[in-house]
Structures are given as C-alpha cells and as structure tokens.
Amino acid sequence: MLRIPPLRTARFSLEMQESKIIDSIKLAKIPVHLNEEATTHLLKSIITKCTGIDDVNMWTVQERMFVSGHYIASIQDNNPDFEIGDG
C-alpha cells in the first residue's frame, strides 16, 4: 500500500489512501465531459480523514486541483515529475 503524506491547507487537513480498484473502475466510466463529477468521485474515494471543511463540493476549484495534484504526485513510481496543463 502506498503512503500518501497528509495535506494541510488553511481551510482543511486531509489524510488519503490509494484509490481502490472498484472506485477506479467507476471513475473510468464517468464521461470525459463530466470532469467535475469525476474529480468529486476521485476526492471522495481517496480521502480517509478530513478536518475542517469536509464537503469536497464546498472547496474552491484551486483546492480541488491542489488535492488531486498532491494525490497524483504521491502515487507516482518516480519523482513527482509531471506537467499540468498544455505546457
């Protein structure tokens, strides 16, 4: 099992786990044009403990992207060396 470092922001603190296979399958079935729904599903499936604002629907877009990026960087086999955006 992967160890994902805790994440703390001014509005919340999180502990996360690796996505389970069933959650990954459900995520893959969400159509591409429903990207916010997919992000919400991902966040709800990986967060194990949240202190502060615990409803991911109440987070800002930047917070949602930050948490998603933190998760992706933490589960990489190599260093967190990936590009966000069109480059």
N, C-alpha and C positions, 0 to 999 in steps of 0.2 A: 504494500500500500504506500502511496506517495505521502510525503509530509508537505503540507502547504502551510507556509508561515501565516500567523494571524495578521489581519489587516486592520489598521485603526485610522479613522478619519475624525474630523471634528464632530460629525453627527452620529457615527456608529462605529462599533468594533465587531469584527467578524472572525469566526473560525470556519474553515471549509474542509470538505472532503473531496476525494476523487469522484467524478460522475459515475454512477452505476450503469451497467450495460443497458438495463431497461429504460433508464432516463435518456441515455444517448440515442437509443432507437426512437423513442418518442420525439426527441429533438430533431433527428434527421427527417422525420415525417412532416414537420412543420414547413409549409411552403415558404420559399425564399422571400416573397413579398410581405410576409408577416414577421419581419425581423425583430420587432419589439416584443412580440409574443414569444419568439424563440429565446430572446435574451432573458425574459422573465422566467421562462421554464428552466433555463440553464441555472440562473441565480437561485431559484427556489430549490433546485435539486442538489446543489453543491454546498449551500450554507447549512451548517450544523448548529451554530450558535450565533446569535446577534444581540448585541446590547445597544440600545438607542433606538433609532428608527428602524424597526424590524420589518416593515412592509416595503418590499422592493418596488412596489408601484408608487411609493411616495418619494423615492430617490430621484435626484436630478439625472439627466442624460449623462453628464460627466461622471457622476458617481457610479452609474451602471457600467459605463465603459471602463472606468478605473478598476472596478472589482473584476470584470471579465478579463481585462488585460493582466491583472495580478494572477488570476487563476491560470490563464494560458501560459504565462511566463513560468509559473511554478511547476507545471506538468511537463515542460519540455525536457527531452532527454539531454540536450546540450545546454549551454548557457542560454538565458532568455534573450536570444538574438533573433528578433523578428521585426518586420516592418509593419507599422499600422498605417493604412491609407494607401493612396496611389503612388507614393514615393516621391 
